Amino acid sequence: MTLADLRPGQQARIVEVKGEGALRRRLLDMGLTPGTSLVMGEPAPSGDPLCIRIRSYVLSLRRADASLIEVDNLQTAGSYCGDCNACKRNARQERMGKRRRGRRSGRRGNF
């Protein structure tokens, strides 16, 4: 299974980084080394690039480049990565429960 096949919230471990030359070297330099665990975040609205939480940062990676990375040991993470905008929005909506609508809903202070 490749990194491009993962769904948001799934956790995996990198098995192999394929590719040749400068692209492979760049992927390895970004921390995508064999044995490293990662969590897949929400992709962009168009589906490309992908949001990946790896080590202590969030990485945006094209789907074509993600298809060169073999992963294994799939499991569902307790939450999304928490750092990309879509994950922050999902967490905020879960905390707020039902979202209020309207011009002054939830705002305080100067208008």
N, C-alpha and C positions, 0 to 999 in steps of 0.2 A: 504494500500500500504506500502511496506517496503522500507528501505533505499537502498537495493540492486536493486530495480526496477527503481530508478531515472536515468535520462539521464544527460549527462554533461550540465551544465548551468542551471539546474533546482534548484529552491529554495524551501525549505520545512521547516516544524516545527515538532519537535519530539513530538509524542503523548504518546508512551509507549516503555519501554525497557523490552523485554522479556528475558528469559533465567534463569538460576539458579546458585546459589553459587558464586564462584570466578569470573566466566566470567561476570556475570551481575554486580557485584561490580566493576570490572575493567572497564567496559564500562561506568558506572556512574562516576567513578573517572577520566576518560579521558574527562569529560565534556558533555557526551551524556545524558543529563538530560531532562525530559519532559518539553516542553515549549521553548526549545532552537531552534533558527533558524540556518539553515546551507545552504551551496551552494555546489552542487556536481561538482567536477572538472573532468578532463579527467582521465580515469583509465589507468593502466599500459598497454603496448602493448599486453600482454597476457590476459588482462581482469581482472586480480586479482593481486594486491590489488586495492582498490578504493581510490581516492583522495577526501577528504572532507574538505571544509573550514568551520570551526566552531569556534565561539567566536573570538579569535584573533590569531589562529594558523591553520596549515594544518595538518590533520590527515590522515594517511594511514590505511585502515581497510580492512580485508579480506571480501570477498563477503559473506561467510558463516556467519560471525559475523554480517555483515550489514543486513542480512535477519532477525535478531532477533529484529530489531528496526523498530517500526511502525511510519510512518510519515503522515502528512496531510498538507493542504493548499498549494498545488503546484502552483508555478508560475515560469515564466522564468526570470532569473536574467539578469541584463544588461550586465554582462560579467562573465567570468569564475572566479575562485577563485583568480588567479593571482600569486599564490605562487608556484605551482608545475611546474616542468620543461615543461610539455606539454602546460600549459597555458601561460607560459612565451614565449615559441616558437610561439604560435598562436598570441599573442599580438605583438610580434616583427615583424612577417610577415605582420600583418595588418598595422603597422606603416610604414614599408618599401614599401608597395605596391608590385609591381612586383619585385621578387628577382633576382638579377643579378648572373650570373654564371661565373666561370672562376677563374684562379689562383690568379689574383690580384684585383678581383672585390671588391671594398669597403675597401681594406686594406691600411693603412697608416703607415709610420714609418719604422723601421728596418725589414729586411726580413730574 
